[in-house]
Amino acid sequence: MPKKIFTPNNDGVWDEFHIIFENPEGLAISEARVYDLGGREVAKLVSGTYNSQDSLMWDGKRSGSAARAGIYIYQFKAGGKYYNGTIVLAR
């Protein structure tokens, strides 16, 4: 269950977006990406650990620079099923 709003301003509070998940079947996680509302890829979600749990993470950057504030869409594939939702990046 991800927290939907994050503020990547390096203050140590909600600086990264995390999707925390349980994967008891060990399904392959693939095609993990973040898109803008126009459908353009902004970033890849990377594997991470959040509070000792498996997660996918985005640091709020686009090509190494800070992404603009706004609404974004995340999507990833686990096994044969796609999962998606929205994120709000606030500045």
N, CA, C and O atoms as a DFTB+ gen file, in Angstrom:
364 C
 N C O
     1  1       0.853      -1.182       0.000
     2  2       0.000       0.000       0.000
     3  2       0.894       1.239       0.000
     4  3       1.574       1.499       0.993
     5  1       0.908       1.989      -1.064
     6  2       1.771       3.177      -1.104
     7  2       1.130       4.393      -0.439
     8  3      -0.092       4.536      -0.423
     9  1       1.969       5.258       0.103
    10  2       1.525       6.585       0.532
    11  2       1.487       7.395      -0.756
    12  3       2.483       7.431      -1.479
    13  1       0.383       8.039      -1.060
    14  2       0.166       8.634      -2.375
    15  2       0.836       9.988      -2.589
    16  3       1.046      10.386      -3.735
    17  1       1.179      10.708      -1.520
    18  2       1.799      12.031      -1.666
    19  2       3.204      11.970      -1.093
    20  3       3.415      11.454       0.005
    21  1       4.173      12.504      -1.847
    22  2       5.526      12.595      -1.305
    23  2       6.153      13.912      -1.705
    24  3       5.747      14.542      -2.682
    25  1       7.152      14.318      -0.933
    26  2       7.785      15.631      -1.098
    27  2       9.300      15.459      -1.126
    28  3       9.943      15.574      -0.082
    29  1       9.884      15.188      -2.278
    30  2      11.325      14.941      -2.360
    31  2      12.157      16.226      -2.237
    32  3      12.719      16.708      -3.221
    33  1      12.228      16.771      -1.017
    34  2      12.963      18.015      -0.786
    35  2      14.137      17.833       0.177
    36  3      14.683      18.811       0.689
    37  1      14.523      16.576       0.423
    38  2      15.675      16.230       1.261
    39  2      15.557      16.695       2.707
    40  3      16.564      16.985       3.353
    41  1      14.320      16.767       3.217
    42  2      14.154      17.117       4.627
    43  2      14.037      15.879       5.514
    44  3      13.877      15.992       6.730
    45  1      14.117      14.687       4.895
    46  2      14.054      13.448       5.656
    47  2      12.639      12.957       5.923
    48  3      12.461      11.941       6.594
    49  1      11.626      13.658       5.413
    50  2      10.234      13.270       5.620
    51  2       9.576      13.074       4.259
    52  3       9.475      14.019       3.476
    53  1       9.134      11.865       3.976
    54  2       8.441      11.528       2.721
    55  2       9.207      11.980       1.482
    56  3       8.617      12.512       0.542
    57  1      10.509      11.769       1.483
    58  2      11.352      12.180       0.357
    59  2      11.292      11.211      -0.821
    60  3      11.691      11.565      -1.931
    61  1      10.801      10.001      -0.594
    62  2      10.724       8.998      -1.649
    63  2       9.332       8.381      -1.664
    64  3       8.652       8.309      -0.641
    65  1       8.929       7.941      -2.842
    66  2       7.676       7.211      -2.997
    67  2       8.000       5.725      -2.944
    68  3       8.883       5.255      -3.662
    69  1       7.296       4.990      -2.106
    70  2       7.501       3.540      -1.977
    71  2       6.191       2.804      -2.167
    72  3       5.152       3.202      -1.640
    73  1       6.259       1.721      -2.930
    74  2       5.172       0.754      -3.008
    75  2       5.660      -0.443      -2.217
    76  3       6.593      -1.128      -2.636
    77  1       5.044      -0.697      -1.089
    78  2       5.433      -1.811      -0.234
    79  2       4.539      -2.989      -0.583
    80  3       3.323      -2.843      -0.702
    81  1       5.152      -4.166      -0.748
    82  2       4.354      -5.306      -1.178
    83  2       4.838      -6.592      -0.530
    84  3       5.978      -6.702      -0.081
    85  1       3.940      -7.550      -0.500
    86  2       4.280      -8.914      -0.119
    87  2       4.231      -9.746      -1.391
    88  3       3.339      -9.583      -2.223
    89  1       5.192     -10.630      -1.527
    90  2       5.279     -11.438      -2.737
    91  2       5.558     -12.892      -2.340
    92  3       6.625     -13.420      -2.652
    93  1       4.601     -13.546      -1.649
    94  2       4.859     -14.893      -1.149
    95  2       5.092     -15.930      -2.242
    96  3       5.729     -16.955      -1.996
    97  1       4.585     -15.678      -3.441
    98  2       4.777     -16.618      -4.544
    99  2       6.072     -16.372      -5.291
   100  3       6.426     -17.144      -6.183
   101  1       6.790     -15.307      -4.942
   102  2       8.049     -14.995      -5.614
   103  2       7.874     -14.624      -7.073
   104  3       8.733     -14.935      -7.897
   105  1       6.768     -13.959      -7.405
   106  2       6.516     -13.569      -8.790
   107  2       7.558     -12.564      -9.265
   108  3       8.024     -11.726      -8.492
   109  1       7.915     -12.652     -10.525
   110  2       8.857     -11.693     -11.106
   111  2       8.179     -10.334     -11.208
   112  3       7.059     -10.230     -11.708
   113  1       8.856      -9.295     -10.734
   114  2       8.377      -7.926     -10.845
   115  2       9.099      -7.299     -12.029
   116  3      10.329      -7.313     -12.086
   117  1       8.348      -6.753     -12.969
   118  2       8.963      -6.176     -14.166
   119  2       8.180      -4.962     -14.631
   120  3       7.111      -4.654     -14.102
   121  1       8.718      -4.288     -15.614
   122  2       8.074      -3.136     -16.249
   123  2       7.595      -2.104     -15.225
   124  3       6.516      -1.528     -15.367
   125  1       8.410      -1.882     -14.194
   126  2       8.067      -0.956     -13.113
   127  2       8.484       0.456     -13.506
   128  3       9.672       0.776     -13.545
   129  1       7.493       1.294     -13.795
   130  2       7.782       2.625     -14.325
   131  2       6.830       3.679     -13.768
   132  3       5.765       3.373     -13.233
   133  1       7.260       4.933     -13.917
   134  2       6.447       6.094     -13.571
   135  2       6.215       6.875     -14.861
   136  3       7.139       7.070     -15.651
   137  1       4.973       7.321     -15.069
   138  2       4.596       8.071     -16.268
   139  2       3.958       9.397     -15.869
   140  3       3.359       9.512     -14.800
   141  1       4.093      10.399     -16.743
   142  2       3.336      11.639     -16.529
   143  2       1.925      11.423     -17.073
   144  3       1.638      10.377     -17.655
   145  1       1.053      12.399     -16.888
   146  2      -0.336      12.237     -17.323
   147  2      -0.488      12.184     -18.836
   148  3      -1.539      11.790     -19.341
   149  1       0.558      12.580     -19.567
   150  2       0.555      12.464     -21.017
   151  2       0.994      11.094     -21.494
   152  3       1.030      10.842     -22.698
   153  1       1.334      10.188     -20.554
   154  2       1.756       8.834     -20.903
   155  2       3.235       8.694     -21.197
   156  3       3.680       7.622     -21.607
   157  1       4.017       9.760     -20.995
   158  2       5.462       9.695     -21.230
   159  2       6.167       9.114     -20.015
   160  3       5.863       9.475     -18.878
   161  1       7.112       8.210     -20.264
   162  2       7.869       7.627     -19.153
   163  2       8.733       8.695     -18.484
   164  3       9.453       9.437     -19.152
   165  1       8.651       8.758     -17.174
   166  2       9.409       9.724     -16.386
   167  2      10.599       9.046     -15.719
   168  3      11.700       9.596     -15.694
   169  1      10.377       7.855     -15.182
   170  2      11.434       7.160     -14.441
   171  2      11.091       5.684     -14.327
   172  3       9.960       5.268     -14.580
   173  1      12.079       4.910     -13.946
   174  2      11.876       3.512     -13.622
   175  2      11.780       3.397     -12.108
   176  3      12.540       4.043     -11.386
   177  1      10.855       2.583     -11.624
   178  2      10.814       2.268     -10.208
   179  2      11.934       1.273      -9.934
   180  3      12.135       0.336     -10.708
   181  1      12.653       1.465      -8.858
   182  2      13.761       0.565      -8.527
   183  2      13.410      -0.230      -7.279
   184  3      12.606       0.205      -6.455
   185  1      14.022      -1.397      -7.153
   186  2      13.810      -2.222      -5.961
   187  2      14.398      -1.519      -4.766
   188  3      15.449      -0.884      -4.850
   189  1      13.711      -1.641      -3.662
   190  2      14.192      -1.027      -2.439
   191  2      13.722      -1.801      -1.236
   192  3      13.023      -2.807      -1.358
   193  1      14.110      -1.327      -0.076
   194  2      13.636      -1.883       1.176
   195  2      13.156      -0.715       2.011
   196  3      13.879       0.265       2.195
   197  1      11.949      -0.816       2.510
   198  2      11.362       0.237       3.330
   199  2      10.858      -0.417       4.609
   200  3       9.977      -1.275       4.571
   201  1      11.419      -0.008       5.733
   202  2      11.053      -0.605       7.030
   203  2      11.138      -2.127       6.976
   204  3      10.235      -2.821       7.443
   205  1      12.221      -2.639       6.405
   206  2      12.508      -4.075       6.300
   207  2      11.501      -4.837       5.445
   208  3      11.383      -6.054       5.582
   209  1      10.777      -4.152       4.569
   210  2       9.843      -4.808       3.667
   211  2      10.270      -4.569       2.226
   212  3      10.912      -3.567       1.913
   213  1       9.905      -5.502       1.354
   214  2      10.185      -5.317      -0.069
   215  2       9.383      -4.138      -0.596
   216  3       8.236      -3.920      -0.205
   217  1      10.007      -3.383      -1.492
   218  2       9.295      -2.235      -2.057
   219  2       9.851      -1.891      -3.433
   220  3      10.928      -2.341      -3.825
   221  1       9.093      -1.091      -4.143
   222  2       9.555      -0.400      -5.344
   223  2       9.622       1.067      -4.968
   224  3       8.794       1.538      -4.188
   225  1      10.593       1.806      -5.506
   226  2      10.833       3.158      -5.040
   227  2      11.104       4.107      -6.193
   228  3      11.698       3.725      -7.201
   229  1      10.657       5.362      -6.034
   230  2      10.994       6.458      -6.939
   231  2      11.438       7.628      -6.087
   232  3      10.796       7.965      -5.092
   233  1      12.550       8.250      -6.486
   234  2      13.116       9.361      -5.709
   235  2      12.640      10.736      -6.175
   236  3      13.124      11.751      -5.674
   237  1      11.708      10.789      -7.119
   238  2      11.173      12.065      -7.582
   239  2      12.031      12.758      -8.619
   240  3      11.877      13.955      -8.862
   241  1      12.943      12.001      -9.239
   242  2      13.802      12.597     -10.263
   243  2      13.420      12.094     -11.644
   244  3      12.920      10.983     -11.817
   245  1      13.675      12.956     -12.618
   246  2      13.447      12.650     -14.031
   247  2      14.757      12.911     -14.743
   248  3      15.201      14.057     -14.806
   249  1      15.382      11.886     -15.277
   250  2      16.684      12.001     -15.953
   251  2      17.725      12.686     -15.063
   252  3      18.529      13.486     -15.541
   253  1      17.703      12.366     -13.765
   254  2      18.692      12.895     -12.839
   255  2      18.361      14.247     -12.228
   256  3      19.033      14.676     -11.291
   257  1      17.343      14.924     -12.735
   258  2      16.940      16.233     -12.204
   259  2      15.582      16.110     -11.514
   260  3      14.830      15.168     -11.763
   261  1      15.284      17.062     -10.656
   262  2      14.014      17.047      -9.936
   263  2      12.844      17.101     -10.913
   264  3      12.792      17.964     -11.789
   265  1      11.911      16.173     -10.752
   266  2      10.694      16.186     -11.571
   267  2       9.778      17.301     -11.080
   268  3       9.839      17.703      -9.918
   269  1       8.947      17.786     -11.961
   270  2       8.010      18.859     -11.612
   271  2       6.924      18.336     -10.676
   272  3       6.580      17.154     -10.706
   273  1       6.397      19.215      -9.860
   274  2       5.266      18.861      -9.005
   275  2       4.088      18.473      -9.883
   276  3       3.899      19.036     -10.961
   277  1       3.306      17.521      -9.426
   278  2       2.134      17.125     -10.188
   279  2       1.701      15.716      -9.885
   280  3       2.168      15.088      -8.934
   281  1       0.802      15.232     -10.708
   282  2       0.262      13.885     -10.573
   283  2       0.962      12.983     -11.580
   284  3       1.139      13.341     -12.745
   285  1       1.353      11.809     -11.107
   286  2       2.035      10.822     -11.945
   287  2       1.334       9.473     -11.792
   288  3       0.582       9.247     -10.844
   289  1       1.596       8.598     -12.732
   290  2       1.027       7.252     -12.730
   291  2       2.163       6.253     -12.580
   292  3       3.173       6.345     -13.277
   293  1       1.997       5.297     -11.668
   294  2       2.976       4.212     -11.575
   295  2       2.340       2.943     -12.120
   296  3       1.124       2.762     -12.060
   297  1       3.183       2.070     -12.652
   298  2       2.704       0.796     -13.167
   299  2       3.825      -0.226     -13.060
   300  3       4.987       0.077     -13.328
   301  1       3.457      -1.440     -12.664
   302  2       4.419      -2.537     -12.678
   303  2       3.666      -3.835     -12.939
   304  3       2.447      -3.918     -12.792
   305  1       4.431      -4.833     -13.328
   306  2       3.864      -6.128     -13.649
   307  2       4.399      -7.148     -12.647
   308  3       5.605      -7.210     -12.404
   309  1       3.512      -7.940     -12.071
   310  2       3.894      -9.031     -11.167
   311  2       3.284     -10.295     -11.727
   312  3       2.062     -10.440     -11.779
   313  1       4.149     -11.219     -12.151
   314  2       3.642     -12.395     -12.852
   315  2       3.020     -11.929     -14.155
   316  3       3.692     -11.271     -14.949
   317  1       1.773     -12.246     -14.395
   318  2       1.105     -11.822     -15.621
   319  2       0.122     -10.690     -15.428
   320  3      -0.641     -10.375     -16.341
   321  1       0.122     -10.062     -14.245
   322  2      -0.869      -9.029     -13.953
   323  2      -0.206      -7.665     -13.774
   324  3       0.860      -7.554     -13.168
   325  1      -0.860      -6.620     -14.315
   326  2      -0.373      -5.252     -14.159
   327  2      -1.064      -4.582     -12.966
   328  3      -2.248      -4.798     -12.709
   329  1      -0.293      -3.769     -12.251
   330  2      -0.800      -2.985     -11.130
   331  2      -0.459      -1.527     -11.409
   332  3       0.640      -1.229     -11.877
   333  1      -1.385      -0.618     -11.129
   334  2      -1.094       0.790     -11.350
   335  2      -1.875       1.651     -10.366
   336  3      -2.804       1.194      -9.700
   337  1      -1.467       2.897     -10.302
   338  2      -2.115       3.866      -9.433
   339  2      -1.519       5.235      -9.675
   340  3      -0.713       5.425     -10.585
   341  1      -1.919       6.180      -8.858
   342  2      -1.435       7.543      -9.026
   343  2      -0.575       7.968      -7.831
   344  3      -0.691       7.434      -6.729
   345  1       0.283       8.940      -8.094
   346  2       1.201       9.520      -7.108
   347  2       1.075      11.037      -7.231
   348  3       0.893      11.559      -8.331
   349  1       1.171      11.735      -6.119
   350  2       1.245      13.181      -6.153
   351  2       2.628      13.589      -5.655
   352  3       3.000      13.297      -4.519
   353  1       3.381      14.265      -6.514
   354  2       4.679      14.805      -6.141
   355  2       4.443      16.274      -5.798
   356  3       4.081      17.070      -6.665
   357  1       4.648      16.627      -4.534
   358  2       4.426      18.001      -4.074
   359  2       5.767      18.658      -3.801
   360  3       6.702      18.008      -3.332
   361  1       5.858      19.940      -4.093
   362  2       7.091      20.698      -3.837
   363  2       6.799      21.822      -2.877
   364  3       7.699      22.585      -2.527
